[in-house]
Amino acid sequence: MEIQETQVLVTNDAVVLGILMVMLALIFKTSTSGHKFWKRFYSVIPMLLLCYFLPSLLNTFNIVDGEKSQLYYVASRFLLPSCLVLLTLSVDLKEIIKLGPKALIMFFTATVGVILGGPLAILIASAIDPSIIGGVGPEAVWRGMTTIAGSWIGGGANQAAMFEMFKPSNELYSVMITVDIVIAELTLALILIGIGKTKQIDKAFNADSSAIEGLKKKMEEYSLSIAKVTSLSDFMLILGLCFGATAFSHFLADIIAPWISLNAPYLDKYSLTSGFFWLVVFATAIGVTLSFTRFRDLEGAGASKIGSVFIYVLVATIGMKMDITAIMDHVGLFLVGGIWMAFHLLLLLLVGKLIKAPYFFLAVGSTANVGGAASAPVVAAAFHPSLAPVGVLLAVLGYVMGTYGAWFCGVIMETVSP
């Protein structure tokens, strides 16, 4: 038995980190390749899925021990709050407001669709087969679904935050990651198909798309205004800012969480006694606060790109803990995910029809939630290249909303779960 437990090829985390970084580098290099093979390959296999899947093979084939490695702890406690600061640092609330009420209405409709769709999916699935959404403790399905809520409202960072707050088992989490990616990619495919029929959809909605032309001009000006040549001092300032904010967030969390645990232990069910919860909340709040200062200009120097690097390192360390062989044992969870997403889309169509919103707002509003910063700019640019920053702005808003919205969704799902 002892031989089996220690039969791992690589135990040095420095070596493991190197392997993960090489994997990520190869994935990103091939995903941007112009070669026909790679274009076809990534048209079928999502890049993000590989970022989870390839590291999981290291664990599956006993090359590394994902449980004993400390890389995930480092990434979740240091890189995660740092990337939240950098991704929310660039949010321009004034510019988002200027996009018009319909853009924000559709964005928040998409958010509400995720928050309410999760509990609704649990209720429907429990009526069909209660065993699908059962489980107790770390195996409770609702716990795993909170990580999907984090991803579909915000992104990978928010998903990891939900994993830490609600603590589903690694096996359940690995299944939820797959449900998340497969359902989200299918939804993205539907949205992209809809772009080809934008005129027909706008006509059916009686939508006035003339405002989109004004948006194009505004976004072109915005893109030019933040562009700059990045210097070494810019990089040092970005890193000093995000890790300094992370340190301050840890400091506050270490004070508040124990105080609540001692004086109001009944708040534990809302995760308010969790130090990690407060760490994420404070990091997000600091990032949003700094967005009202000159520090937001660091976006032009690549603040969000550095934040994205942190996210993908985090994704790789999460993937390293996955058990891909457990997926086939939870096929019913894909039904739950499909019901969840169907409600999200139907609510968007209903509200879009009622307020006569252009399809652009519907598509980007949904993708800014479900797809995040990786997909929203792509969808926005499919309408016009200069509109890509609209997707970025709304996706960043999603990062701000992700942790809070997913936490609220999790509380409701726990309430309605059998």
C-alpha positions in Angstrom: 0.0 0.0 0.0 2.8 2.4 0.9 4.4 1.8 -2.5 1.2 2.7 -4.3 0.8 5.9 -2.3 4.3 7.1 -3.2 4.4 5.9 -6.7 4.5 9.3 -8.3 7.0 10.3 -10.8 7.4 14.0 -9.9 7.2 15.3 -6.3 9.1 18.6 -6.6 6.6 21.5 -7.0 9.2 23.5 -8.8 9.3 20.8 -11.5 5.5 20.5 -11.5 5.1 24.2 -12.0 7.5 24.1 -14.9 5.5 21.3 -16.6 2.3 23.2 -16.1 3.7 26.4 -17.6 5.1 24.6 -20.6 1.7 23.0 -21.1 0.0 26.4 -21.0 2.6 27.9 -23.4 2.0 25.1 -25.9 -1.7 25.4 -25.7 -1.7 29.2 -26.3 0.9 28.9 -29.0 -1.0 26.3 -31.0 -4.4 27.9 -30.3 -3.2 31.1 -32.1 -1.5 29.2 -34.9 -2.5 29.8 -38.5 -1.9 26.2 -39.4 -5.0 24.4 -40.8 -4.6 21.5 -38.4 -4.6 23.6 -35.3 -7.5 25.8 -36.6 -9.6 22.7 -37.1 -8.5 21.2 -33.8 -9.5 24.2 -31.7 -12.7 24.6 -33.6 -13.7 21.3 -32.0 -11.7 21.3 -28.7 -12.0 24.5 -26.6 -8.7 25.9 -25.5 -9.9 26.4 -22.0 -10.9 22.7 -21.8 -7.3 21.7 -22.6 -6.0 24.1 -19.9 -8.0 21.9 -17.4 -7.7 18.6 -19.1 -4.0 18.2 -19.9 -2.9 18.9 -16.3 -5.5 16.4 -15.1 -3.6 13.7 -17.1 -0.6 14.3 -14.8 -2.7 13.3 -11.9 -4.6 10.5 -13.6 -1.4 8.8 -14.7 0.4 9.3 -11.4 3.0 11.7 -12.8 2.1 14.1 -10.0 0.0 14.0 -6.9 -2.5 16.9 -7.2 -3.6 16.5 -3.5 -0.1 16.8 -2.0 1.1 19.5 -4.3 1.1 23.0 -2.7 0.7 24.8 -6.1 -3.0 25.1 -5.9 -2.8 26.7 -2.4 -0.3 29.2 -3.6 -2.3 30.0 -6.7 -5.7 30.3 -4.9 -4.3 32.4 -2.0 -1.8 34.7 -3.8 -2.6 34.7 -7.5 -6.4 34.5 -7.3 -6.9 37.7 -5.2 -4.2 39.4 -7.2 -5.9 38.7 -10.5 -9.2 39.9 -9.1 -7.6 43.2 -8.4 -6.1 43.5 -11.8 -9.3 42.4 -13.7 -11.5 44.8 -11.8 -8.9 47.6 -11.9 -9.9 48.4 -15.5 -13.6 48.6 -15.0 -14.9 52.0 -16.1 -18.4 52.3 -14.6 -19.0 55.6 -16.2 -18.2 54.2 -19.7 -20.5 51.2 -19.0 -23.3 53.5 -18.1 -22.7 55.4 -21.3 -23.4 52.2 -23.2 -27.1 52.8 -22.5 -29.6 51.2 -20.2 -30.4 48.3 -22.6 -26.9 47.0 -22.6 -26.9 47.0 -18.8 -30.4 45.5 -18.6 -29.4 42.6 -20.9 -26.2 42.1 -18.9 -28.0 41.9 -15.6 -30.8 39.8 -17.1 -28.1 37.3 -18.0 -26.8 37.4 -14.5 -30.3 36.9 -13.0 -30.8 34.1 -15.4 -27.8 32.3 -14.0 -28.7 33.1 -10.3 -32.3 31.8 -10.7 -31.6 29.2 -13.3 -29.5 27.1 -10.9 -32.1 26.7 -8.2 -34.8 26.1 -11.0 -32.7 23.4 -12.6 -32.4 21.7 -9.2 -36.1 21.8 -8.7 -36.9 20.4 -12.2 -34.2 17.7 -11.9 -35.4 16.6 -8.5 -38.9 16.2 -9.9 -37.5 14.0 -12.7 -35.0 12.0 -10.6 -34.0 13.2 -7.1 -30.8 11.1 -7.2 -29.3 13.4 -9.9 -29.0 16.3 -7.5 -28.5 14.5 -4.2 -25.4 14.0 -2.1 -24.4 15.1 1.3 -21.4 17.0 2.6 -18.7 17.7 0.0 -20.6 15.4 -2.5 -23.7 17.6 -2.4 -24.4 18.5 -6.0 -25.5 22.0 -5.1 -22.0 22.7 -3.8 -20.5 21.8 -7.1 -23.1 23.9 -8.9 -21.9 27.0 -7.1 -18.6 26.7 -9.0 -20.6 26.8 -12.3 -22.5 29.8 -11.1 -19.1 31.5 -10.3 -17.9 30.7 -13.8 -21.1 31.7 -15.6 -21.5 35.1 -13.9 -17.8 36.0 -13.6 -15.0 33.6 -14.7 -12.3 31.2 -13.6 -11.3 33.3 -10.7 -14.9 33.5 -9.3 -15.3 29.7 -10.0 -12.2 29.0 -7.9 -13.6 31.3 -5.2 -16.8 29.3 -5.0 -14.8 26.1 -4.8 -13.0 27.4 -1.8 -16.1 28.9 -0.1 -18.5 25.9 -0.6 -15.8 23.1 -0.7 -17.3 20.5 -3.1 -15.2 17.3 -3.4 -12.4 17.3 -6.0 -14.3 14.5 -7.9 -17.5 16.5 -8.0 -15.7 19.6 -9.0 -13.9 17.9 -11.9 -17.3 16.9 -13.3 -18.7 20.4 -12.8 -15.8 21.9 -14.7 -16.6 19.7 -17.6 -20.4 20.5 -17.4 -19.5 24.2 -17.3 -17.2 24.1 -20.3 -19.3 21.9 -22.5 -22.6 23.7 -21.9 -20.9 27.2 -22.2 -19.3 26.3 -25.5 -22.5 25.0 -26.9 -24.2 28.3 -25.9 -21.4 30.3 -27.5 -21.9 28.3 -30.7 -25.6 29.2 -30.7 -24.8 32.9 -30.1 -22.3 33.0 -32.9 -24.8 31.4 -35.2 -27.3 34.2 -34.2 -24.8 36.9 -35.2 -25.2 35.8 -38.8 -28.9 36.5 -38.4 -28.6 39.8 -36.5 -30.8 41.8 -38.9 -33.6 39.3 -38.8 -33.5 39.1 -35.0 -33.4 42.9 -34.6 -36.4 43.1 -36.9 -38.3 40.5 -34.9 -37.5 42.5 -31.7 -38.4 45.8 -33.4 -35.0 47.0 -32.1 -33.2 50.2 -33.1 -29.6 49.3 -33.7 -28.5 52.8 -34.7 -27.0 53.2 -31.2 -24.5 50.6 -32.1 -22.8 52.9 -34.6 -22.3 55.4 -31.8 -20.8 52.7 -29.7 -18.3 51.9 -32.4 -16.9 55.4 -32.4 -16.8 55.6 -28.6 -15.0 52.3 -28.3 -12.4 53.3 -30.9 -11.6 56.4 -28.9 -11.5 54.5 -25.7 -9.1 51.9 -27.1 -6.7 54.6 -28.4 -6.9 56.5 -25.1 -5.5 53.6 -23.0 -2.9 52.3 -25.4 0.8 52.8 -24.4 4.2 51.3 -24.6 4.8 49.2 -21.5 7.9 49.9 -19.4 9.6 47.9 -16.7 8.4 50.4 -14.1 4.8 49.8 -15.3 5.2 46.0 -14.7 6.7 46.6 -11.3 3.9 49.0 -10.4 1.3 46.5 -11.5 2.8 43.7 -9.5 3.3 45.9 -6.5 -0.2 47.1 -6.6 -1.9 43.7 -7.0 0.2 41.8 -4.5 0.1 44.8 -2.0 -3.7 44.7 -2.3 -3.7 41.0 -1.8 -1.6 41.4 1.3 -4.0 44.0 2.7 -6.9 41.8 1.9 -5.3 38.9 3.8 -4.7 41.2 6.7 -8.3 42.3 6.9 -9.6 38.8 6.4 -7.5 37.5 9.2 -9.2 40.0 11.5 -12.8 39.9 10.4 -13.3 36.2 9.8 -12.2 35.1 13.3 -14.2 37.9 14.9 -17.4 36.8 13.1 -16.7 33.2 14.0 -16.4 34.1 17.6 -19.2 36.5 17.9 -21.7 35.4 15.3 -21.0 31.7 14.5 -24.5 31.3 13.1 -23.3 33.2 10.0 -21.1 30.2 9.0 -23.9 28.9 6.7 -23.4 32.1 4.6 -19.6 31.6 4.4 -19.1 34.8 6.5 -16.8 33.0 8.9 -14.5 32.0 6.0 -11.3 33.9 5.7 -11.2 33.1 2.0 -14.6 34.7 1.5 -13.4 37.9 2.9 -10.1 37.7 1.0 -12.0 37.6 -2.3 -14.5 40.3 -1.2 -11.8 42.7 -0.2 -9.6 42.1 -3.2 -12.5 42.7 -5.5 -13.6 45.8 -3.6 -10.0 47.2 -3.7 -9.8 46.7 -7.5 -13.2 48.5 -8.0 -12.1 51.3 -5.8 -8.8 51.8 -7.6 -10.7 51.9 -10.9 -11.8 55.4 -9.9 -8.2 56.5 -9.6 -5.3 57.0 -12.0 -4.3 53.4 -11.3 -6.9 52.3 -13.9 -4.6 53.6 -16.6 -2.4 50.6 -15.9 -4.8 48.7 -18.0 -3.1 50.3 -21.0 0.2 48.8 -19.7 -1.3 45.3 -19.6 -2.8 44.9 -16.1 -5.6 42.6 -17.2 -3.2 40.5 -19.3 -1.1 39.8 -16.2 -4.3 39.1 -14.3 -5.2 36.6 -17.1 -1.9 34.9 -16.8 -2.6 34.4 -13.1 -6.0 32.9 -13.9 -4.6 30.3 -16.3 -1.9 29.3 -13.8 -4.8 28.8 -11.3 -6.8 26.9 -13.9 -3.9 24.5 -14.5 -3.4 23.9 -10.8 -7.1 23.1 -10.5 -7.0 20.8 -13.4 -4.1 19.0 -11.7 -6.5 17.9 -9.0 -9.2 16.5 -11.4 -10.2 12.9 -11.7 -11.4 12.7 -15.3 -12.5 9.1 -14.9 -15.4 10.3 -12.7 -17.2 12.1 -15.5 -19.2 9.2 -16.9 -20.6 8.5 -13.5 -22.5 11.8 -13.5 -24.2 12.0 -16.9 -27.4 13.4 -15.3 -25.5 16.5 -14.3 -25.3 17.6 -18.0 -29.1 17.5 -18.0 -29.1 19.9 -15.0 -26.6 22.2 -16.8 -28.8 22.2 -20.0 -31.9 23.2 -18.0 -29.9 25.9 -16.3 -28.6 27.4 -19.5 -32.0 27.1 -21.3 -33.6 29.2 -18.6 -30.8 31.8 -18.9 -31.3 32.1 -22.7 -35.1 32.1 -22.6 -35.0 34.9 -20.0 -32.7 36.9 -22.3 -34.9 36.4 -25.3 -38.0 37.4 -23.3 -36.5 40.6 -21.8 -34.8 41.4 -25.2 -38.2 41.3 -26.9 -39.9 43.3 -24.2 -37.4 46.2 -24.2 -36.6 45.9 -28.0 -32.9 45.4 -27.4 -30.6 44.9 -30.3 -29.2 41.4 -30.6 -25.7 42.8 -29.9 -26.7 43.6 -26.3 -28.2 40.1 -25.9 -25.2 38.3 -27.3 -22.6 40.3 -25.4 -24.6 40.4 -22.2 -24.8 36.6 -22.2 -21.2 36.0 -23.2 -19.9 38.6 -20.7 -21.4 36.4 -18.0 -21.0 32.9 -19.3 -17.9 33.3 -21.4 -16.1 36.0 -19.4 -13.2 38.0 -20.7 -12.0 35.2 -22.9 -15.2 35.1 -25.1 -17.0 38.4 -24.7 -14.5 40.4 -26.7 -14.6 37.8 -29.4 -18.4 37.9 -29.7 -18.4 41.8 -29.6 -15.7 41.9 -32.3 -17.8 39.6 -34.5 -20.2 42.5 -34.8 -17.3 45.0 -35.4 -13.7 44.9 -34.3 -13.9 48.3 -32.6 -16.7 46.9 -30.3 -14.4 44.3 -28.7 -13.7 46.6 -25.7 -17.5 46.6 -25.0 -17.2 42.9 -24.3 -14.2 43.5 -22.1 -15.9 46.2 -20.1 -19.0 44.0 -19.5 -16.9 40.9 -18.8 -14.9 42.9 -16.2 -18.2 43.9 -14.6 -19.0 40.2 -14.6 -15.8 39.6 -12.5 -17.1 42.2 -10.1 -20.5 40.6 -9.9 -19.3 37.0 -10.1 -18.4 36.3 -6.5 -21.3 38.0 -4.9 -23.9 36.7 -7.4 -22.6 33.1 -7.3 -22.5 33.2 -3.5 -26.2 34.3 -3.5 -27.1 31.6 -6.0 -25.3 29.0 -3.8 -27.4 30.1 -0.8 -30.6 29.6 -2.8 -29.5 26.3 -4.2 -28.7 25.0 -0.8 -32.2 26.1 0.3 -34.1 24.3 -2.5 -31.9 21.2 -2.5 -33.6 18.0 -1.1 
